[in-house]
Amino acid sequence: MYESEVVTLIGELADADPAASDRTGLARLVERSQRVRGWLDAFDARIALHASRLAAEGSCEPASSLLTGGGRRSLRDADCAARRASVCAELPEVHDALAAGQMSAGHVDAVARLAGELDDAGRAELKDLQAAVVRSAVVMPVETFEREMSKLGRALSRDDGLSRMARLRQQRCVRRWVDRVSGMCHTHLQVDPETDARIASVLDAAVASARAAAQDKDVDFDHLKADALVGLITGARTTGHRTPDLTLLTDSRTMHHGPHEDTVCETGDGQPLPVETVRRLGCDAAITPITLDDDAVPLTMGRTRRLATPEHRRALRAMYRSCGFPGCQVRFEDCRIHHVTWWEHLGTTNLDNLLPLCERHHHHVHEGGWTLTLKPDRTITLRRPDGTLHHEGPTTTSTTNPEPRPPPATAA
C-alpha cells in the first residue's frame, strides 16, 4: 500500500462518524481501518528489523523492548510484533500483503509460528510457497488459515509432526501470578496437544455434569467451568460425573495408509497430532476415534427423542470444531445442540436438523429474532432480526483443505 493511499484512508476515517452510519457504512469503516492497521503492523515490522540490527551493534535495546513504547504496549504484544518482523524479512511477499491490507497480523502470526517450527530445509520450502500462502490468507478467516498452516507445517516437517510433538512436550510448565490491578489470581498451564486433549476430556465431563445439575438455575457458564476445574484439582467430586470421552478426529485413508495431502488427524479441539500418536491412543478404551468415512451409528431419531444423543454429538464433532454461527470460535464442547427447525415447531432430532450453537448465538436464534435455515449440504442462511442477510454458505470447520501444498519429496 502506497503512503499516499494510507493518508487518504486515514483522512476518510478521521472525517467519518460511526454513529451516523448504517450497517453497510460501518462495514466500510471496518474494512478501511483494517487496511490501515495492516500497514501499521508492516511498518512496525520494519522498525523491529532495524532495531534488531542496531541491537546487534550495541546501540539499541532489543526490538521487543523498543516496541513496547515505554510500557504503553504490552511486552507480549511487542514480542508478537518482533516475531512478525522476522517472518516478514524472510518472506517479502507476506510483508507486502500485510502492508497492503490483504493479510492481517493474525495471518502473519500463523505463518511466523509455522516458520518457527521448521528446520532450514522446511523454511526454504515455505519461502517457495509464500505466494500460495498469501493467496490462502486473502480468502480465509484467521482461524481457518491457522489450521491450514498447521497442516502445511505437518507436511513440511518430514516426520508427520513427531519432532514437533516431542519439542512441545519439553515445554510443559505451570506459571502462577496475581494481577496487581484486579487482584485476580491466575494459573497458566502450558502443555502439548495430546496432554491438553486428556485434560479437556475430563474437564468437559465435569462441566457437563455441573451444567446438568444447574439446569434450572441462573448460573454464569464461565463461573461454572471455573468451579468444575477447581473441583477436579482440589479433589472435589461432581455428582453424576460421566466417563470422560476423549475424541480424536481422523479420516480412514490416513488411518489405513498413512498421511496424505488432505489428511485430517487431530484432537477434538482441532490440534494436529501425528498419525502414529493417534494410532497409539486408539488402543485406549477411553478414546473415541471419529473416522470421517464411518457413519454406522443411529443419527435419525425423528420425534421419539428431544435431546441430541452422544452419537449425534460425535457426528457433529466430526464436522464442527466450534459454534456453527459464522466466525464464532466458542469450542464445540461448550455449545448446545440446536434444532434448526425448533422442536416446538415439530422439528426432528435428526442430524440434518441439528447445529452446534454457543449460549450467545443460541439466544440469538431463539429470543434474539435471528432466523436460521440449514440445507442438506450443511450450508446455512442466516438473517438478522430486520430480515437482511448476514451469511449464506458453509459453516463446517473440520474438513477444509489447504491451498498451499508442498512440492513432492524427493527420494533420498
C-alpha positions as CSV (number, residue, x, y, z in Angstrom):
1,M,0.0,0.0,0.0
2,Y,1.5,3.4,-1.0
3,E,1.9,6.0,1.7
4,S,-0.5,8.4,-0.2
5,E,-3.2,5.7,-0.1
6,V,-2.7,5.4,3.7
7,V,-3.0,9.1,4.1
8,T,-6.3,9.1,2.1
9,L,-7.7,6.2,4.2
10,I,-6.7,7.9,7.5
11,G,-8.4,11.1,6.2
12,E,-11.6,9.2,5.5
13,L,-11.6,7.6,8.9
14,A,-10.9,10.9,10.6
15,D,-13.9,12.5,8.8
16,A,-16.2,9.6,9.4
17,D,-18.9,9.4,12.1
18,P,-19.6,5.8,13.0
19,A,-22.7,6.8,15.0
20,A,-24.2,8.3,11.8
21,S,-23.5,5.1,9.7
22,D,-25.8,2.3,8.9
23,R,-24.6,-1.3,8.9
24,T,-23.1,-1.1,5.4
25,G,-21.3,2.1,6.3
26,L,-19.9,0.6,9.5
27,A,-18.6,-2.4,7.5
28,R,-16.9,0.0,5.1
29,L,-15.2,1.8,8.0
30,V,-14.0,-1.6,9.4
31,E,-12.5,-2.5,6.0
32,R,-10.6,0.8,5.8
33,S,-9.4,0.6,9.4
34,Q,-8.2,-3.0,8.8
35,R,-6.2,-1.8,5.8
36,V,-4.6,1.0,7.8
37,R,-3.9,-1.4,10.7
38,G,-2.2,-3.8,8.3
39,W,0.1,-1.0,7.0
40,L,0.9,0.0,10.6
41,D,1.8,-3.6,11.5
42,A,4.0,-3.9,8.5
43,F,5.6,-0.5,9.5
44,D,6.2,-2.0,13.0
45,A,8.0,-4.9,11.3
46,R,10.3,-2.5,9.5
47,I,11.0,-0.8,12.9
48,A,11.7,-4.1,14.6
49,L,14.1,-5.3,11.8
50,H,16.2,-2.2,12.0
51,A,16.1,-2.2,15.8
52,S,17.5,-5.7,15.7
53,R,20.4,-4.6,13.5
54,L,21.1,-1.7,15.9
55,A,20.8,-4.0,18.9
56,A,23.4,-6.4,17.4
57,E,25.8,-3.3,17.2
58,G,25.0,-2.5,20.8
59,S,23.3,0.8,20.0
60,C,19.7,-0.1,20.8
61,E,17.7,-2.3,23.1
62,P,16.1,-5.5,21.7
63,A,13.3,-4.9,19.2
64,S,10.6,-6.3,21.5
65,S,11.6,-3.9,24.3
66,L,11.6,-0.9,21.9
67,L,8.2,-1.8,20.5
68,T,6.6,-1.5,24.0
69,G,6.9,2.2,23.6
70,G,8.0,2.7,27.2
71,G,5.2,0.5,28.6
72,R,2.3,1.7,26.5
73,R,2.2,-1.6,24.7
74,S,2.3,-5.0,26.4
75,L,5.5,-7.0,26.2
76,R,3.6,-9.9,24.9
77,D,2.2,-7.9,22.0
78,A,5.6,-6.4,21.3
79,D,7.1,-9.9,21.2
80,C,4.5,-11.0,18.7
81,A,5.4,-7.9,16.5
82,A,9.1,-8.8,16.7
83,R,8.4,-12.4,15.6
84,R,6.2,-11.0,12.8
85,A,9.1,-8.8,11.7
86,S,11.3,-11.9,11.4
87,V,9.0,-13.8,9.1
88,C,8.3,-10.6,7.1
89,A,12.0,-10.3,6.4
90,E,12.2,-13.9,5.3
91,L,9.0,-13.9,3.2
92,P,8.8,-10.5,1.5
93,E,5.5,-11.4,-0.3
94,V,3.9,-11.9,3.1
95,H,5.3,-8.5,4.2
96,D,3.9,-6.8,1.1
97,A,0.5,-8.4,1.6
98,L,0.4,-7.2,5.2
99,A,1.3,-3.7,4.2
100,A,-1.4,-3.7,1.5
101,G,-4.1,-4.8,4.0
102,Q,-4.5,-8.2,2.3
103,M,-3.3,-10.1,5.3
104,S,-3.9,-9.3,8.9
105,A,-1.4,-9.5,11.7
106,G,-3.2,-12.7,12.8
107,H,-2.5,-14.3,9.5
108,V,1.2,-13.3,9.6
109,D,1.5,-14.6,13.2
110,A,0.2,-18.0,12.0
111,V,3.0,-18.0,9.3
112,A,5.5,-17.0,12.0
113,R,4.5,-19.9,14.2
114,L,4.8,-22.3,11.3
115,A,8.2,-20.9,10.3
116,G,9.5,-21.2,13.9
117,E,8.7,-25.0,13.9
118,L,10.6,-25.8,10.7
119,D,14.2,-26.7,10.1
120,D,16.3,-24.9,7.4
121,A,15.0,-27.2,4.6
122,G,11.4,-26.7,5.6
123,R,11.8,-22.9,5.8
124,A,13.3,-22.9,2.3
125,E,10.3,-24.8,1.0
126,L,8.0,-22.4,2.8
127,K,9.7,-19.5,1.0
128,D,9.0,-21.2,-2.3
129,L,5.3,-21.5,-1.2
130,Q,4.8,-17.9,0.0
131,A,2.7,-16.8,-3.0
132,A,0.3,-19.7,-2.3
133,V,0.3,-18.9,1.4
134,V,-0.7,-15.3,0.6
135,R,-3.5,-16.4,-1.7
136,S,-4.9,-18.6,1.0
137,A,-4.7,-15.8,3.6
138,V,-6.6,-13.4,1.4
139,V,-9.7,-15.6,1.2
140,M,-9.6,-17.3,4.7
141,P,-10.6,-16.1,8.1
142,V,-7.6,-16.1,10.6
143,E,-8.9,-19.2,12.4
144,T,-9.2,-21.2,9.2
145,F,-5.9,-20.0,8.0
146,E,-4.2,-21.1,11.3
147,R,-5.5,-24.6,10.7
148,E,-4.2,-24.6,7.1
149,M,-0.8,-23.5,8.3
150,S,-0.8,-26.4,10.9
151,K,-1.5,-28.8,8.1
152,L,1.2,-27.3,5.9
153,G,3.7,-27.5,8.8
154,R,3.0,-31.2,9.2
155,A,3.7,-31.8,5.5
156,L,6.9,-29.7,5.7
157,S,8.2,-31.3,8.9
158,R,9.1,-34.6,7.1
159,D,8.1,-36.7,10.1
160,D,4.4,-36.1,10.3
161,G,4.9,-33.7,13.3
162,L,6.5,-36.2,15.6
163,S,9.5,-34.0,16.3
164,R,7.2,-31.0,16.9
165,M,5.2,-33.1,19.5
166,A,8.5,-34.1,21.2
167,R,9.6,-30.4,21.4
168,L,6.2,-29.3,22.7
169,R,6.3,-31.9,25.5
170,Q,9.6,-30.5,26.6
171,Q,8.0,-27.1,27.1
172,R,5.3,-28.1,29.6
173,C,5.1,-25.7,32.5
174,V,2.9,-24.0,35.1
175,R,3.0,-20.3,35.9
176,R,1.1,-18.5,38.6
177,W,0.7,-14.8,39.3
178,V,-1.6,-12.1,40.8
179,D,-3.0,-9.3,38.6
180,R,-2.0,-6.2,40.6
181,V,-4.9,-4.2,39.2
182,S,-7.8,-6.6,39.6
183,G,-6.5,-8.7,42.4
184,M,-7.4,-11.9,40.5
185,C,-5.1,-14.9,40.7
186,H,-4.0,-16.5,37.5
187,T,-2.8,-20.1,36.9
188,H,-1.4,-20.7,33.4
189,L,-0.8,-24.3,32.4
190,Q,1.1,-24.9,29.2
191,V,1.0,-28.4,27.8
192,D,1.3,-30.3,24.5
193,P,-1.8,-31.0,22.4
194,E,-2.1,-34.7,23.5
195,T,-2.0,-33.8,27.2
196,D,-4.4,-30.9,26.6
197,A,-6.9,-33.3,24.9
198,R,-6.8,-35.5,28.0
199,I,-7.3,-32.6,30.4
200,A,-10.1,-31.2,28.2
201,S,-12.0,-34.6,28.2
202,V,-12.0,-34.7,32.0
203,L,-12.9,-31.1,32.4
204,D,-15.7,-31.3,29.7
205,A,-17.2,-34.3,31.6
206,A,-17.2,-32.3,34.9
207,V,-18.7,-29.3,33.2
208,A,-21.4,-31.3,31.6
209,S,-22.4,-32.8,35.0
210,A,-22.3,-29.4,36.7
211,R,-24.3,-27.9,33.8
212,A,-27.0,-30.6,34.2
213,A,-27.2,-30.1,37.9
214,A,-27.6,-26.4,37.5
215,Q,-30.1,-26.7,34.5
216,D,-32.9,-24.7,36.3
217,K,-30.6,-22.2,37.9
218,D,-29.3,-18.9,36.7
219,V,-25.5,-19.8,36.7
220,D,-22.9,-18.0,34.7
221,F,-21.2,-20.5,32.4
222,D,-17.7,-19.2,32.9
223,H,-18.2,-19.4,36.7
224,L,-19.4,-23.0,36.3
225,K,-16.4,-24.0,34.3
226,A,-14.0,-22.4,36.8
227,D,-15.7,-24.2,39.7
228,A,-15.6,-27.5,37.8
229,L,-11.9,-27.2,37.2
230,V,-11.2,-26.2,40.9
231,G,-13.2,-29.2,42.0
232,L,-11.1,-31.5,39.9
233,I,-7.8,-30.0,41.1
234,T,-8.8,-29.9,44.8
235,G,-10.3,-33.4,44.7
236,A,-14.0,-32.5,45.0
237,R,-16.3,-34.9,43.3
238,T,-19.1,-33.8,41.0
239,T,-22.3,-35.7,41.3
240,G,-23.4,-37.5,38.3
241,H,-19.9,-37.3,36.8
242,R,-19.8,-39.1,33.5
243,T,-17.0,-41.1,32.0
244,P,-14.6,-38.8,30.1
245,D,-14.8,-39.2,26.3
246,L,-11.5,-38.2,24.6
247,T,-12.4,-37.6,20.9
248,L,-9.9,-37.8,18.1
249,L,-10.8,-36.9,14.5
250,T,-9.2,-38.5,11.6
251,D,-10.0,-39.9,8.1
252,S,-10.0,-43.6,7.2
253,R,-7.4,-43.2,4.4
254,T,-4.9,-41.7,6.9
255,M,-5.5,-44.4,9.4
256,H,-5.1,-47.2,6.9
257,H,-2.5,-45.9,4.6
258,G,-0.7,-43.0,6.4
259,P,-0.6,-39.2,5.9
260,H,-1.7,-37.7,2.5
261,E,-2.1,-34.1,1.3
262,D,-5.6,-33.8,2.7
263,T,-5.0,-35.7,6.0
264,V,-7.3,-34.9,8.9
265,C,-5.7,-36.1,12.1
266,E,-6.3,-34.0,15.2
267,T,-7.8,-33.7,18.7
268,G,-11.3,-32.7,19.4
269,D,-10.2,-29.0,19.7
270,G,-8.5,-29.2,16.2
271,Q,-4.9,-29.5,17.4
272,P,-2.9,-31.6,14.8
273,L,-1.5,-34.9,16.0
274,P,1.0,-37.3,14.3
275,V,-0.8,-40.3,12.9
276,E,1.3,-42.7,15.0
277,T,0.2,-40.8,18.1
278,V,-3.5,-41.2,17.2
279,R,-2.9,-44.9,16.4
280,R,-1.3,-45.4,19.8
281,L,-4.1,-43.5,21.6
282,G,-6.7,-45.6,19.7
283,C,-5.6,-48.6,21.7
284,D,-7.1,-47.0,24.8
285,A,-10.7,-48.0,25.5
286,A,-11.4,-44.4,26.8
287,I,-10.7,-42.9,23.4
288,T,-13.4,-42.3,20.8
289,P,-12.0,-42.1,17.3
290,I,-14.2,-40.4,14.8
291,T,-13.4,-41.6,11.3
292,L,-14.8,-39.3,8.7
293,D,-16.0,-42.0,6.3
294,D,-17.7,-44.0,9.0
295,D,-21.5,-43.4,9.6
296,A,-22.5,-46.7,11.2
297,V,-24.4,-45.0,14.1
298,P,-28.1,-44.2,14.6
299,L,-28.5,-40.5,13.8
300,T,-32.2,-40.3,12.9
301,M,-34.4,-40.2,15.9
302,G,-37.4,-38.3,14.5
303,R,-39.8,-37.2,17.3
304,T,-39.0,-40.1,19.5
305,R,-36.3,-38.2,21.4
306,R,-35.9,-34.5,22.0
307,L,-32.2,-34.2,23.1
308,A,-29.3,-35.0,20.8
309,T,-27.7,-38.3,21.5
310,P,-23.9,-38.9,22.1
311,E,-23.8,-40.3,18.6
312,H,-25.3,-37.0,17.3
313,R,-22.6,-35.0,19.2
314,R,-19.8,-37.2,17.9
315,A,-21.0,-36.9,14.3
316,L,-21.4,-33.2,14.6
317,R,-18.0,-33.0,16.2
318,A,-16.5,-34.5,13.0
319,M,-17.9,-31.5,11.1
320,Y,-17.7,-28.6,13.6
321,R,-14.7,-27.6,15.7
322,S,-16.6,-24.6,17.1
323,C,-20.0,-22.9,17.2
324,G,-21.9,-23.2,13.9
325,F,-22.6,-19.4,13.9
326,P,-20.2,-17.9,11.2
327,G,-17.0,-16.6,12.7
328,C,-17.7,-17.7,16.3
329,Q,-14.8,-19.6,17.9
330,V,-16.5,-20.9,21.0
331,R,-15.5,-24.6,21.3
332,F,-17.9,-27.3,20.2
333,E,-17.8,-28.8,23.7
334,D,-19.2,-25.6,25.1
335,C,-22.1,-25.4,22.7
336,R,-25.7,-26.5,22.8
337,I,-27.1,-28.7,20.0
338,H,-29.8,-26.6,18.4
339,H,-32.8,-27.8,16.5
340,V,-32.8,-25.7,13.4
341,T,-36.5,-26.3,12.9
342,W,-37.4,-25.9,16.6
343,W,-38.7,-28.9,18.5
344,E,-41.7,-26.8,19.5
345,H,-42.4,-26.3,15.7
346,L,-42.3,-30.1,15.2
347,G,-38.6,-30.3,14.3
348,T,-37.0,-33.7,14.5
349,T,-33.9,-34.9,16.4
350,N,-32.2,-35.9,13.2
351,L,-28.6,-35.0,12.2
352,D,-29.8,-32.8,9.3
353,N,-31.7,-30.7,11.7
354,L,-29.0,-30.2,14.3
355,L,-26.4,-27.5,14.6
356,P,-24.0,-26.6,17.5
357,L,-24.5,-23.1,18.8
358,C,-22.9,-21.4,21.8
359,E,-25.0,-19.8,24.5
360,R,-25.0,-16.3,23.0
361,H,-25.9,-17.4,19.5
362,H,-28.4,-19.9,20.7
363,H,-30.1,-17.0,22.3
364,H,-29.8,-15.0,19.0
365,V,-31.9,-17.6,17.1
366,H,-34.4,-18.1,19.9
367,E,-35.1,-14.9,21.8
368,G,-33.0,-12.6,19.6
369,G,-35.1,-12.7,16.4
370,W,-32.4,-14.1,14.1
371,T,-33.6,-16.7,11.5
372,L,-31.6,-19.7,10.5
373,T,-32.1,-22.3,7.9
374,L,-29.9,-25.4,7.2
375,K,-29.7,-27.2,3.8
376,P,-28.8,-30.9,3.4
377,D,-25.2,-30.0,2.4
378,R,-25.0,-28.1,5.7
379,T,-24.8,-24.7,4.2
380,I,-26.9,-22.2,6.2
381,T,-28.8,-19.0,5.5
382,L,-28.7,-16.6,8.5
383,R,-30.7,-13.4,8.6
384,R,-30.7,-10.6,11.1
385,P,-33.8,-9.6,13.0
386,D,-34.6,-6.9,10.4
387,G,-34.6,-9.6,7.7
388,T,-31.3,-8.6,6.0
389,L,-28.9,-11.4,5.0
390,H,-26.0,-11.9,7.4
391,H,-24.5,-15.1,5.9
392,E,-25.2,-17.7,3.3
393,G,-22.8,-20.5,2.8
394,P,-21.0,-23.4,4.7
395,T,-20.2,-23.3,8.4
396,T,-18.5,-26.7,8.9
397,T,-15.0,-26.2,10.2
398,S,-13.2,-29.6,10.4
399,T,-12.5,-30.8,6.9
400,T,-11.3,-27.8,4.9
401,N,-8.4,-28.5,2.5
402,P,-5.3,-26.2,2.4
403,E,-4.5,-24.4,-0.8
404,P,-0.7,-24.2,-0.3
405,R,0.8,-27.7,-0.9
406,P,4.4,-28.6,-0.5
407,P,6.3,-29.9,-3.5
408,P,6.6,-33.7,-3.6
409,A,9.5,-35.0,-1.5
410,T,12.4,-36.4,-3.5
411,A,13.8,-39.8,-2.8
412,A,16.9,-39.8,-0.5
